[in-house]
Structure formats: structure tokens, C-alpha cells
């Protein structure tokens, strides 16, 4: 009888604890406080029921020592200028030591944005260079556009659009208000910005626009939709399916373009192929950029989706004229072969096994401390370019400006000019000594 009662009370406690914690305590106290509260309750229970007070005291001392060590550990690097725990993640913004204008946003363990707060035109990530390059192919540089950005992060690209293309209408769907707050507080994203920010799930925002269109309201239709909501291996699968791609298609103007970035390894290619298959059921043309160009390394891919033909021949080479872009546009035959060898899987709302598709990618992560990106701008030898280059030129005469972000693995890097990153001043944007290694 007693065993049954204990089992029943245990089950009831597990159910109540799950719902109270998930729907109330985490929102009220935050994750760290909840963990500490649970630890305190367990410690108190052990004092009451433990057969040996000495054993409890010993474990208590050991736990206190471990806790003290953990809380005394330094942050993830750099100077913390903003931190906030939200319902979705732990948000932290760090400034580079010695260059406080260089800042990065870390959501949990992953760097999401790297920004020079004084230069909103500086784009640090290769997928952003692809976005810029495709955009310039469709609309002349500086021409205003209507754009929807799915995922805010540091609001780097929305801010870039606002400054580089005056008069543009730019919307951002960012699910986490704390991320938006961090962009305002620590990244120089002005509160009086012309960018319209909707703190809601990106799919819900797209469906709201569709609802307004169906109701005959004067809803915005977009020239471009930029997808930037995928968080490392935590993929919001509902933003990668055929049904969502069709919704995006419906809010684009005729001739509009949808760009989506995601991670995969080309030698596997299962996720990028399935996402391309989903987009292919909504758009006439789907083109694929690899931003790294190495088939056996973890890579960021950009899908470019449109109904009207979009000539991107030579686009990678154009991007490489102003940036150290090592990527390439996959040829149509290569994309078709990729789809064929991965079984032509199509992601749908009812079938989206993204974790399984990304399983081969997880094996490529090596746990290294940092990843370096070279950003290049035209210039001669010596001096500094407007983006703060390190004063050297590569073999093509382009300015070299190293930008560091957290990355998954280390390997030797040669910058193409026979040099090593330590020649550029010896300090990374994270305040670390540069040792000529990069993650991919």
C-alpha cells in the first residue's frame, strides 16, 4: 500500500513540477534561479531526512566549493555590456577589449551577430555578403526596396538595409523581445528606427500578412524575404517546410526573391537538399550558394528562390572582389545530383525530421574556441580602410580586416598572402591572442 502511495505522489509531483516550472517559475524567476531553488529544496530535504549529518555536511561543503568555482568562471570572452535571460535563451552582448565598438551577441552558446556599432554598413558573415550580392543583382545599389527579415539577432542586416537603401520599408519578425532589447541597448539599433519590428514567431507574422491580404486590407508585399532564424542545430522546422515556402511566395511581389540560410555539410547535403526540395514546390527556380566551398566541412548555405529567372553567374566572384569570400554558386547539375542522391526528400508540416537530416553535421563540430572571418575591401598596401583593416593587403591588393567569432574547430589558416592572422595586431575581436587558427 505504501509503495503505491509513494508512486502516486511521485507521479503527481512530477506532473505538477513540470507545468509549474515550465509555465510559471521559469518565466517568473528565470532558469538559473529555478535551478538554485531546486538545489536549495533538495539540500533542505537532505538535512531533514539524512541518516548521517556528517555525510550531508561533507556533500554540502563539496557542492558549495563547486558552485563557487562555477560562478567565479569568466564570461565567454570580452567585456559584458548587456545580459538578459529570456523565455527563449540567455542573451549576452560582449565588447572587444580595446575596441568596444566591436560587439558580438551570444544566445546561449552560439554567437549570432558580430557588429561594429559605429559602422552599420559593415557585414561580417559570408551569408550576409551573399544576401547583399543577390540583392544588388536584382535592385541597383542604394535603390529602396520592401523587405521582410525573418529573425532579428543583432539586427545587423535590417540596419544595413535601412542605411544602405534609404527609403526602404523593412520589417523584422523576431520572436524574442529580449533579443530586440539587446540590439537597442548594446548594438546601436536606434529606438526611432524606420525598421518595423514584430516580436513574434516569423511564421505567425507571415500568416498575419496573408490574413490582412485575404481581408482586403492594404497589406505590404515584399521585394525580398530574408530567412535568418535558424539557430545552429536548433532548427525551427516550421520555417523550412513546403507550406511555409508557399506562404512566403504569396507575400512576395511578382519577381520577388526569397533567401534562406542554413547549415549542412555538402558531402552529406541531406538538410539543404530537403529544404531546397520544399522551396522548389513553391518557386520555379531554386539556386544554392555554398559560403565555404569545402565539401567535407560544416558550411552555411544560402537558398535563392524566385519565379523569374535570376542570373547569378559570376555572383560569387563579384562578392570576392570586396570580401574574402571562398564560397561558390552550385551549378544546376550539381544541385540536381544532390537532390537525387539524398532521395529528393521534401520537408512538410507533417514530415520534417531536421534533427536526423543534420546528424552527419553534428559530427563535424570539434569544439575549438574561435572562428576567424576575413573581411576585405579594396585598397593598397599600408594604412587602414574605412572598416578598420589591419594595415595589410592580400595578394590581390585587397584590404584585410580580421573579424573573430566563436567557432567549432581549429585548423591552420593562410590568408592567401602568405601571412598569418597574428600579423594583424595579434588580438582577436574576442580579446584573445590570435594563433593562426580558424574554425569551420
N, C-alpha and C positions, 0 to 999 in steps of 0.2 A: 504493500500500500504506500509506504513512504517513498519507495523508489519511483512509483508512478506520479506521486505528487511533486517530487523534485523535478522529474522530467517535464511535467506540465508547466510548473512555474518557470523552468528554464526556457521552454519554448515561448511562453508568454513574454518573458523578459527580452528575448531576442527580437521578437516582433515589435514590441513597444520601443526598444532601444533603436532599432533600425529606422523606424518612422520618426521618432522624436529627434534623433540625431540628424537624419537627412533633411527633414523639413523644418526643423526649428533651431536646434542647438548650433549647427554649423553656420546658419545664417545669422544667428544672434551673437555667438561668441567667436566664431572663426575656427578653422581646423586645428591650429596649434593649441588654442585654449581648450578645445574639446579633448584633445589627446592628453593634455596635462591634467584636466579634470578627471578623466577616466583613471589615469595613473594614481591620482590622489585618492580616489574612492577605493581602488584596489589596495593601496597601501594601508588605508584605514581599516579595511576589512581584514587584512593580514594581521594587524595589531590586535584585533579583537579575537580572532579565531586561531591564530598560530599556536601550535603546541610549545614552541620554544621562542621566547622573546629575544634570546641572543641571536638566533638564526635570522629573525626578522630585522634586528638591528644591523647585522652584518650585510644583509642584502640591501637595506636602506642606505647604508654608507656607500656601498658599491654603486647603487643607482644614482645617488647624488653626485658622485665623482664623475660618472659617465655623463650625466646631464650637464654638469658644469663644463665639461670638456666640449660638449656639443655646442652649447650656447656661446662659448668663447671662440669658436672657429670663425675665421674671417668670412666675409661675404664672397660671392662668386668672382670678385675682382673689381678693381676700380673703386671709386667713391660713390656710395649710395646717395642719390639725390631724391629718390622717391621710392616708397614701397607701400603696398596695399594688398591685403588679402581679399579676394572677391569670391563670389559663389562659383567661379569657374577656374581660377588659378591664383597663384601667388605672383603678383606683379612687382617687378623691381627694375628701376632705372639706375644705371651706373654711368658716371662720367669718367673719362680717361684722366688719369693722373697727369698733371702738367698741361693738358688740353681739355678743359672742362666743357668745351663746346662739342666735343665728340662724345656721343652718348649712345648707349645700347639699352634696349628693353629686353628683359628676360621674363618669360612666362614659365613658371615652374623651373625646368632645367634647360629650356631652349631659348636661344637668342632669336627674337622675332624681328627686330629692327635695329639698324645702325644709322645714326643720323648726325650730321653736322648742323646744329641748331641755327647757325648763322648763314647756312647756305642750303636753302630748300631745293635748289636745282641739282644738288649732288646726289646721285643714285649709287648705292653701294653694292647691290646684288645683281648678278648676271640676268636673272629672270626679269628684273626691272629694266635692264638695258634692252631686253627683247621686247618688252611692252612698249618702251619708247620707240624702238626701231620700227615695229609694226605700225604703231600709231602714226609715225611720220610718213610711212608709205601710203597710208590712206588719207591723211589730212596734212597739209603743209605745216611745218613747224610754226608755232605761235597762233595758229588758227583756233578759235574757240570750238569746243565740242560739248556734247552731252554724254556724261559717263557715270556709270554705277560701279563702285568698287565694293566687292563682297569681302569683308574683313578689313578692319582698320589697322590694328597693330600700332605702330608708331605714327601712322597716318603720313608716312613718307611719300607714297605715290599720289594720294589725293592732294597733298600740299604742293607737290611738284606740278600737278596739273593746274592747280589754282594759280600758281606763279608763272609757269611757262606758257600757259594759254589763257591770258586774261579774257574775261567774259564768258568762260566756260561755266556750264552747270554741272556740278559734281555732287553726287550722293555717295554716302558710305553707310553700309549696313554692318555694324559692329555689335556683337551680342553682349559684350561685357562693358558696362558703364565704367568700371574701374580702369580699363584699358584706355578708354576715351579720356578719362580724367588724367591719367598719366601723360598722355600726349599733350594735353593742355598745360599741365603743371611743369613738365620736365623736358618736353621736346619742342617747345616754342610754337605749338599749334595754337593760333590765336582763338580766343573765345568769340570774337566777332568775325570769324571766318565766313566766307561765302559758301563753304562746303556744307551741305545739308547732311547732318549726322542722325542716323536712326539706330538707337541702341536696342537692337532686336536681331533675332536669327535671320540670316540672309534669305533663306527660303521664304520665311514669313513676309519679309519686305517685298520680295518679288511677287508673291501671291497677293499682297495688298495692292500693288500696282496693277496687276491683272484684274483684280476686283474693281478698281476705280475705272479701268478701261471698259469693263463689261457694263458698268453702271452709267456709261456715257459721260463720265467726268473728264476734265481736261488733264489727263494723266500724261506724264513725261514718257516719251520713247527715246531710247538711247542710241548714240552712235557706237559706243563701246561699253561692254561689260567686262570688268577685270575680276577674275576669281583669285582671291588671296587669303583663303580661310583655312587652309589645311595646316594642321599643327603637327609637324614631324610625323610620327606614326599614328597619331590620333586623328584619324580622318573622319570628318563629318560626312558620312557616306551619302546622306540625303542631298548633298550639293554636288554629287558626281554621277547621278543617275540619268537615265534617258528622260524620265518625266521632268526632272529639273532642267535639263538642257532644252527641252521643248518650251518650258516656261520662260527661260531666258530668251529663246528665239522669239517668243511672242512679244517681248517688251523692247526688242531692237527695232530701229528704223530699217527700211529696206536698204540693203547694203551694209548693215551693221555688222560688227565683229565681236565675238566672244573669245576672250583669252583666259585660260585656266592654267595655273602652275601646280605641279605635284611632284612627288619624289618616286624614284624607282631605280633599278639597275637595268641598263639596256640589254645585257645578256639574258636577263630574265624577262623583263618587259611586260609582266602579266598585268600589273595595275594600270600602267599607262596605256596599254592596248585595250583593256576593258573600258577605261574612261573615254578613249578615242572612239571605241565602238558605240558607246552611249551617245556621244556628241554626233557621231555620224548618222544616227537615226533622227536627228533634229536639224542638221545642217548639211548642205550639199558638199561642202569642202571642209576637211579637217587636216591641217598641217601640223607637224610636230618638230619643235626645236629641242635639241639636247644642249644644255648650257655648259656642260663639262667636256663632252666629246670623247669620253673614255668609257668603253662599253662594259667594263667589269667593275666600275666604281659607282658608289651611290651618287645619283645625279638628280638635278632638278630639271624637269621637262616643262615645256610650255606648249599647250594645245592652242592652235589658232583656228577658230571655227567661223565660217561665213557661208552665205549662199552664193554671193557674187564671187567670181574668181579673184583671188588676191595674189598678185605676182610678188613672191618673196625671194626670188632668185637673187643671190648676191647680198641678201639682207645681213647674214652673219658676217660677211666681210666688211660691210658698212659699219656694223656695230663695233668691229675690231679696230676701226680707224681711230676711235676715240676712247675705247675701253679695251682692257686686256681680256678680250672675250675668246675663250678657247672652244666654244660650242659650235654647233652647225645645224643646219636645217636637214632633217632626214628626207631623202628622196621618196617619191610616191611608191616606187617598187619596194623600197626598204620598209616603209610603213605597212604596205600590204603583206609583205612577208612576215612582219612582226605580228600582225593580226592573225595570219594563217597559222603560225607555229604556236600561238597561245590559245588556239581554239575559237577565235572570234567571239569571246565572251562579251556580253553586253550588260553593264550594270543597270539594274532597275530598282524601283522601290521595294520590290518583293525579293530581289536577289542581288545582294551587294556584299559579297564576302571579302571586303577590302583587307581585313587582317590576314587572311590566308594568301591573298594575292601579294601582300607585302612581306610575307615570311622570308623569301630569299634576300630581301633588302636588309632585314634586321641583322643578318649575319655579316654584313659589310661594316657595321659600326665597330670601331676599335677602341673607343674611349680616350682618344687623345684630347689635349687641353684646348687647342685653339685651331682656328682655320683662317688662313690669310687670303684676302682677295686683293688683286692689284687693280686699281682704277687708273686709267690713263687719259691724258688729254694732250692735244698737240702742243709741241713746244720744242725748243732747242735744249742743248746741254746747259746745265747750270741754272741757278735761280729757282723760283717757285712759281707754279701755275696758280690760277685763281682758286683751285680746290685744295691747296695746301700740299703740293707734291714735295717729295723729299729732296729734290735738287738734282736728280739724275735722269737721264734719258735712256730708253731701251735701244735695241739695235735698229729700230725703225724711226728713232728720233722722237718717240712719244714720251710725255712726262709720266713718271711713275709715282703713284700715291698709294702706299700700302694701307689697307683697312683690315682690321682684325675682327673676327667674330668667333664665338665658340664653335668647335667642330669636332667631328667624331674620330679623327685618326691623324697620325703624324706620318709624314714622308718627306724626303728631301725635295727641295724646290729650287729650281734655277729659273730666274725671271726672264730668260731669253736674251739677256745681255751679258751672260757670264757672271752675273753678280748674285749675291745672296741678300736676303732681307735685312740682315744686321747692318748692311752698308747704308741703310736708310735711316740711321739715327739710333738703332738699337733698342727702341721701345715700341711695343705694340699699342694699339688703341685700348687694350685692357690694362695697360700699365705693366705688362710683362716684358722681360727681355726676349728679343727676337732671336731664334736659333735656326733660322732657315728651314722651318718645317711647316707643313700645312696639312689640314685635314680635308677629306673629301667625303 
